Amino acid sequence: MVKRIERDRRRFEDIVRGRIKQDLKRHITRGELIGKRGDEIVSIPVPQVELPRFRFGLREQGGVGQGPGEPGTAIGGDGEGGQGQAGDAPGVHIREVELRIQELAAIMGEELELPRIEPKGAQNLTTPQTRFTGIKRSGPESLRAFKRTYREALKRQIASGSYDHARPTVVPVRDDMRYRSWREEPQPVANAVILYMMDVSGSMGNEQKEIVRIESFWIDTWIRAHYDGLVTRYIIHDAAAREVDRETFYSTRESGGTRISSAYELAASIIEREYPAASWNIYLFHFSDGDNWGGGDDERCFSLLHDRLLPVANLFGYGQVESRYGSGQFYHALENHVEAENLVLSRIEDRDAILRSIKDFLGKGR
């Protein structure tokens, strides 16, 4: 019976996962889903799923084969007529399924066929890990090895002839006490840092910022699943760049011009000062509508990418969020002047393009 219940439960979970996959784009691109994180659990609405089962009714309640009947008598129900207008659409049954953010991200990775990320630098960054290595005669009571202690007491009592087989009582004394000993060993870990950069000039509207918020959340969640520790930093820029917290990153809007090189310069300085490439997995994502100030700033960006950012990054992703006010020229500039395996360019026309853009960025498993 237990095996059958477990089989039904797994079947139900498979059905739910299938329903979620069918509407994956809608689930992922809902901004309110991110705001409902709580304890990392969100509620996903899916069509009602019921496993078939027999239902036993009460006896002598009417129906086929129970007592006399008259022609025209309704079978089942109370025989009263229905109320209201007839409809031509099927009923919709919705239930809320609780799902962890990580599980939803795993479904996203499975559906988009995202490869697992292979961290670099795991042998260079270490953290101490406690390992029990032996037994000694002294130590704190919390580390007493009870089996070894009673074994020593039993051996002592047998050797001294004080052990009574008729009344097998073993009482340890101080010399019988044994304690576990330990040592700390360096354990390799793989840590990562993500630097998000976003253009907040006047041409980037609220809709563009919401797209960036949603996409960066799922990128962050997917990368976080592959590392022991993840640090996230945020940079905004118009004509000048500055580092901000997460809330400011998604809510700030400026009215000035755009100089992209200021963001790349600040990102390079942060990495060189705090995150040496030999020990850290470094991810950079820049979102913009493609406008950039003239005067050779594109060339300055190319130089920063070639010399300071791409050589140390696992991945540099440039996402161009389409805007009616943005020219979109920076995408073409990067496409024509910068070529590297760890540089990924992606156009994000609207919310429907978010999933495809995530696949663009994470599809190489870097």
C-alpha positions as CSV (number, residue, x, y, z in Angstrom):
1,M,0.0,0.0,0.0
2,V,2.8,2.4,0.9
3,K,4.6,1.8,-2.4
4,R,1.3,2.5,-4.3
5,I,0.8,5.7,-2.4
6,E,4.4,6.8,-3.1
7,R,3.9,5.9,-6.8
8,D,0.7,8.0,-7.0
9,R,2.5,10.9,-5.2
10,R,5.3,10.8,-7.7
11,R,2.8,10.6,-10.6
12,F,1.0,13.7,-9.2
13,E,4.3,15.6,-8.9
14,D,5.2,14.7,-12.5
15,I,1.8,16.0,-13.7
16,V,2.2,19.2,-11.8
17,R,5.7,19.7,-13.2
18,G,4.3,19.1,-16.7
19,R,1.6,21.7,-16.1
20,I,4.2,24.2,-14.9
21,K,6.3,23.6,-17.9
22,Q,3.4,24.3,-20.2
23,D,3.1,27.8,-18.7
24,L,6.7,28.3,-17.9
25,K,7.0,31.6,-19.7
26,R,4.1,33.1,-17.8
27,H,5.4,31.9,-14.4
28,I,8.9,33.1,-15.0
29,T,7.9,36.5,-16.4
30,R,5.5,37.4,-13.6
31,G,7.1,40.1,-11.6
32,E,4.9,39.5,-8.6
33,L,6.3,36.0,-8.2
34,I,9.6,37.5,-7.2
35,G,8.0,39.6,-4.5
36,K,6.3,36.6,-2.9
37,R,9.5,34.8,-2.0
38,G,9.1,34.7,1.8
39,D,11.0,31.6,2.9
40,E,12.1,30.9,-0.7
41,I,8.7,29.3,-1.4
42,V,6.2,30.6,-3.9
43,S,2.7,29.6,-4.9
44,I,2.2,28.6,-8.5
45,P,-1.4,28.4,-9.9
46,V,-2.0,25.3,-12.0
47,P,-5.2,23.7,-13.3
48,Q,-6.8,21.3,-10.9
49,V,-5.3,17.9,-10.9
50,E,-7.2,15.0,-9.3
51,L,-6.2,11.4,-9.3
52,P,-9.2,9.1,-10.1
53,R,-10.6,7.1,-7.1
54,F,-13.9,5.3,-6.2
55,R,-16.4,7.1,-4.0
56,F,-18.9,5.0,-2.0
57,G,-22.2,6.7,-1.3
58,L,-24.8,6.0,1.4
59,R,-27.4,3.2,0.9
60,E,-31.0,3.8,0.1
61,Q,-30.5,7.3,-1.3
62,G,-32.3,6.7,-4.6
63,G,-30.7,5.9,-7.9
64,V,-30.7,3.0,-10.3
65,G,-32.1,-0.3,-8.9
66,Q,-33.2,1.1,-5.5
67,G,-37.0,1.0,-5.1
68,P,-39.9,1.8,-7.5
69,G,-39.6,4.7,-9.9
70,E,-41.7,6.6,-12.4
71,P,-41.0,7.3,-16.0
72,G,-39.1,10.6,-16.3
73,T,-37.6,10.5,-12.8
74,A,-34.1,12.0,-12.8
75,I,-31.3,9.6,-11.9
76,G,-28.9,11.1,-9.4
77,G,-29.2,14.5,-7.7
78,D,-32.3,15.8,-6.0
79,G,-34.4,16.0,-9.2
80,E,-34.8,19.8,-9.0
81,G,-34.2,21.9,-12.1
82,G,-31.1,24.0,-12.5
83,Q,-30.9,27.8,-12.2
84,G,-29.4,30.4,-14.5
85,Q,-28.3,30.5,-18.1
86,A,-26.6,27.7,-19.9
87,G,-22.9,28.2,-20.7
88,D,-20.7,27.1,-23.6
89,A,-17.3,27.1,-21.8
90,P,-15.8,24.4,-19.6
91,G,-15.3,25.2,-15.9
92,V,-11.8,26.1,-14.8
93,H,-10.5,24.6,-11.6
94,I,-7.3,26.2,-10.2
95,R,-5.2,25.2,-7.3
96,E,-2.1,26.7,-5.7
97,V,1.0,24.5,-5.7
98,E,3.8,25.5,-3.3
99,L,7.2,25.3,-5.0
100,R,10.6,26.4,-3.9
101,I,12.3,29.0,-6.1
102,Q,15.2,26.6,-6.6
103,E,12.8,23.9,-7.9
104,L,11.2,26.4,-10.3
105,A,14.7,27.4,-11.5
106,A,15.5,23.7,-12.0
107,I,12.4,23.3,-14.1
108,M,13.5,26.3,-16.1
109,G,17.0,24.8,-16.6
110,E,15.5,21.5,-17.7
111,E,13.1,23.1,-20.2
112,L,15.8,25.5,-21.6
113,E,18.3,22.6,-21.6
114,L,20.8,24.7,-19.7
115,P,24.0,22.9,-19.0
116,R,25.4,22.7,-15.5
117,I,28.0,25.4,-14.7
118,E,31.5,24.2,-14.3
119,P,33.2,26.5,-11.7
120,K,36.8,27.5,-12.0
121,G,39.1,28.4,-9.1
122,A,37.7,25.7,-6.8
123,Q,41.2,24.6,-5.8
124,N,42.4,28.0,-4.8
125,L,39.7,29.2,-2.3
126,T,39.3,27.1,0.8
127,T,37.4,27.1,4.0
128,P,38.2,25.1,7.2
129,Q,36.2,21.9,7.7
130,T,36.2,19.9,11.0
131,R,37.0,16.2,10.7
132,F,37.1,13.6,13.5
133,T,40.3,11.7,13.2
134,G,40.9,9.6,16.3
135,I,40.3,8.9,20.0
136,K,42.2,10.3,23.0
137,R,41.9,10.1,26.9
138,S,40.9,13.7,27.6
139,G,38.5,16.1,26.1
140,P,35.1,17.9,26.7
141,E,32.2,15.8,27.7
142,S,30.3,16.8,24.5
143,L,32.9,14.7,22.6
144,R,32.9,11.7,24.8
145,A,32.9,8.4,22.8
146,F,30.4,6.4,24.7
147,K,31.0,3.0,23.0
148,R,34.7,3.2,23.4
149,T,34.4,4.3,27.0
150,Y,32.2,1.4,28.0
151,R,34.4,-1.0,26.0
152,E,37.4,0.1,28.0
153,A,35.4,-0.2,31.3
154,L,34.3,-3.7,30.3
155,K,37.8,-4.8,29.4
156,R,39.1,-3.5,32.8
157,Q,36.3,-5.3,34.8
158,I,36.9,-8.6,33.0
159,A,40.7,-8.3,33.5
160,S,40.3,-7.6,37.2
161,G,37.7,-10.3,37.7
162,S,35.0,-7.9,38.9
163,Y,32.6,-8.5,36.1
164,D,29.6,-10.5,37.1
165,H,28.0,-12.5,34.3
166,A,24.8,-13.0,36.4
167,R,24.5,-9.2,36.8
168,P,26.2,-7.6,33.9
169,T,26.8,-4.1,35.1
170,V,29.5,-1.9,33.6
171,V,30.5,1.3,35.4
172,P,33.2,3.4,33.8
173,V,35.8,5.2,35.9
174,R,37.9,8.1,35.0
175,D,40.7,6.0,33.4
176,D,38.1,4.4,31.1
177,M,36.9,7.7,29.5
178,R,37.7,8.1,25.8
179,Y,37.0,11.2,23.7
180,R,36.9,11.9,20.0
181,S,39.7,14.1,18.6
182,W,39.5,16.3,15.5
183,R,41.4,18.5,13.2
184,E,40.5,21.2,10.7
185,E,41.3,20.5,7.1
186,P,41.1,23.0,4.3
187,Q,38.1,22.2,2.1
188,P,38.1,23.6,-1.5
189,V,35.0,25.7,-2.3
190,A,33.9,27.5,-5.4
191,N,32.7,31.1,-4.8
192,A,31.3,33.5,-7.3
193,V,30.5,37.1,-7.7
194,I,28.0,38.7,-10.1
195,L,28.2,42.3,-11.0
196,Y,25.0,43.7,-12.5
197,M,25.3,47.0,-14.5
198,M,22.3,48.9,-15.8
199,D,21.8,52.1,-17.8
200,V,19.4,54.3,-15.8
201,S,19.4,57.3,-18.2
202,G,16.2,58.9,-19.3
203,S,15.6,56.5,-22.2
204,M,15.3,53.5,-19.9
205,G,11.7,53.4,-18.7
206,N,9.9,51.5,-16.0
207,E,9.0,48.6,-18.3
208,Q,12.7,48.1,-19.3
209,K,13.7,48.2,-15.6
210,E,11.1,45.6,-14.7
211,I,12.4,43.3,-17.5
212,V,15.9,43.7,-16.1
213,R,14.7,42.9,-12.6
214,I,12.9,39.7,-13.6
215,E,15.7,38.4,-15.8
216,S,18.5,39.2,-13.4
217,F,16.6,37.4,-10.6
218,W,16.4,34.1,-12.5
219,I,20.0,34.4,-13.7
220,D,21.0,35.0,-10.1
221,T,19.0,32.0,-8.9
222,W,20.4,29.6,-11.5
223,I,24.1,30.6,-10.9
224,R,23.5,30.5,-7.1
225,A,22.6,26.8,-7.3
226,H,26.1,26.0,-8.6
227,Y,28.2,27.7,-6.0
228,D,28.9,27.4,-2.2
229,G,28.8,31.2,-1.9
230,L,27.6,34.0,-4.2
231,V,28.2,37.7,-3.8
232,T,26.0,40.1,-5.8
233,R,27.0,43.7,-6.6
234,Y,25.1,46.4,-8.4
235,I,26.2,49.3,-10.6
236,I,24.0,52.0,-12.2
237,H,25.2,54.5,-14.7
238,D,24.1,57.4,-16.9
239,A,26.9,59.7,-17.8
240,A,28.7,58.5,-14.6
241,A,28.6,55.2,-12.7
242,R,28.2,54.4,-9.0
243,E,27.7,51.3,-6.9
244,V,24.3,51.0,-5.2
245,D,22.3,48.5,-3.2
246,R,19.7,46.1,-4.8
247,E,16.7,48.3,-4.1
248,T,18.3,51.4,-5.5
249,F,19.4,49.5,-8.6
250,Y,15.9,48.6,-9.6
251,S,14.2,51.9,-8.6
252,T,16.5,54.7,-9.8
253,R,15.9,56.7,-12.9
254,E,18.1,59.6,-14.1
255,S,17.6,62.1,-16.8
256,G,21.1,62.6,-18.1
257,G,23.1,61.1,-20.9
258,T,24.8,57.8,-21.2
259,R,28.5,56.9,-20.9
260,I,28.8,53.1,-20.7
261,S,32.6,53.1,-20.1
262,S,32.1,54.6,-16.7
263,A,30.3,51.4,-15.6
264,Y,32.9,49.1,-17.1
265,E,35.7,51.1,-15.4
266,L,34.0,50.8,-12.0
267,A,33.4,47.1,-12.5
268,A,37.0,46.5,-13.4
269,S,38.2,48.4,-10.4
270,I,35.9,46.4,-8.0
271,I,37.1,43.1,-9.4
272,E,40.8,44.0,-9.3
273,R,40.5,45.2,-5.7
274,E,38.3,42.5,-4.2
275,Y,37.9,39.5,-6.4
276,P,41.1,38.1,-7.8
277,A,40.3,35.9,-10.9
278,A,42.5,33.1,-9.6
279,S,40.1,32.5,-6.7
280,W,36.7,33.8,-7.9
281,N,34.2,32.9,-10.6
282,I,33.3,36.2,-12.0
283,Y,30.0,37.0,-13.9
284,L,29.2,40.4,-15.4
285,F,25.8,41.4,-16.9
286,H,25.2,44.8,-18.4
287,F,21.6,45.9,-19.4
288,S,21.0,48.9,-21.6
289,D,18.8,50.2,-24.4
290,G,21.9,50.6,-26.6
291,D,22.4,54.4,-26.4
292,N,25.9,55.6,-25.7
293,W,27.5,59.0,-25.7
294,G,29.9,59.7,-28.6
295,G,33.4,61.1,-28.4
296,G,35.1,57.7,-28.6
297,D,33.3,56.1,-25.6
298,D,32.5,53.0,-27.6
299,E,36.2,52.5,-28.2
300,R,36.9,53.0,-24.5
301,C,34.4,50.2,-23.8
302,F,36.1,47.9,-26.3
303,S,39.5,48.6,-24.6
304,L,38.2,47.9,-21.1
305,L,36.5,44.6,-22.3
306,H,39.7,43.4,-24.1
307,D,42.2,44.3,-21.4
308,R,40.5,44.1,-18.0
309,L,37.1,42.4,-18.0
310,L,36.9,39.6,-20.5
311,P,40.3,38.1,-19.5
312,V,39.0,37.5,-15.9
313,A,35.3,36.8,-16.5
314,N,33.6,33.4,-16.7
315,L,30.9,35.2,-18.6
316,F,30.1,38.8,-19.7
317,G,26.5,39.2,-20.9
318,Y,25.2,42.3,-22.6
319,G,21.4,42.4,-22.7
320,Q,19.9,45.1,-24.9
321,V,16.4,46.0,-23.6
322,E,14.5,47.4,-26.5
323,S,13.1,50.9,-26.0
324,R,11.3,53.3,-28.2
325,Y,13.7,56.0,-27.1
326,G,17.0,54.0,-27.4
327,S,19.0,53.8,-30.6
328,G,20.3,50.2,-30.0
329,Q,23.6,51.0,-31.6
330,F,25.8,49.6,-28.9
331,Y,24.7,46.1,-29.7
332,H,26.0,46.4,-33.2
333,A,29.2,48.1,-32.0
334,L,30.0,45.1,-29.7
335,E,29.0,42.6,-32.4
336,N,31.4,44.2,-34.9
337,H,34.4,45.0,-32.7
338,V,34.6,42.5,-29.8
339,E,34.8,38.8,-30.3
340,A,35.3,36.4,-27.4
341,E,33.9,33.1,-26.3
342,N,32.8,34.4,-22.9
343,L,31.0,37.5,-24.4
344,V,27.3,36.9,-25.0
345,L,25.0,39.4,-26.6
346,S,21.2,39.2,-26.3
347,R,18.3,41.3,-27.5
348,I,15.3,41.5,-25.1
349,E,12.4,43.0,-27.0
350,D,9.8,42.5,-24.3
351,R,8.8,40.2,-21.4
352,D,8.2,37.3,-23.8
353,A,11.8,37.4,-24.8
354,I,13.1,36.9,-21.2
355,L,13.3,33.1,-21.3
356,R,15.1,33.1,-24.6
357,S,17.5,35.7,-23.3
358,I,18.3,33.6,-20.2
359,K,19.1,30.7,-22.6
360,D,21.4,33.0,-24.6
361,F,23.3,34.0,-21.5
362,L,23.5,30.6,-19.6
363,G,23.4,28.2,-22.5
364,K,27.2,27.7,-22.6
365,G,27.5,26.4,-19.1
366,R,30.2,29.0,-18.1
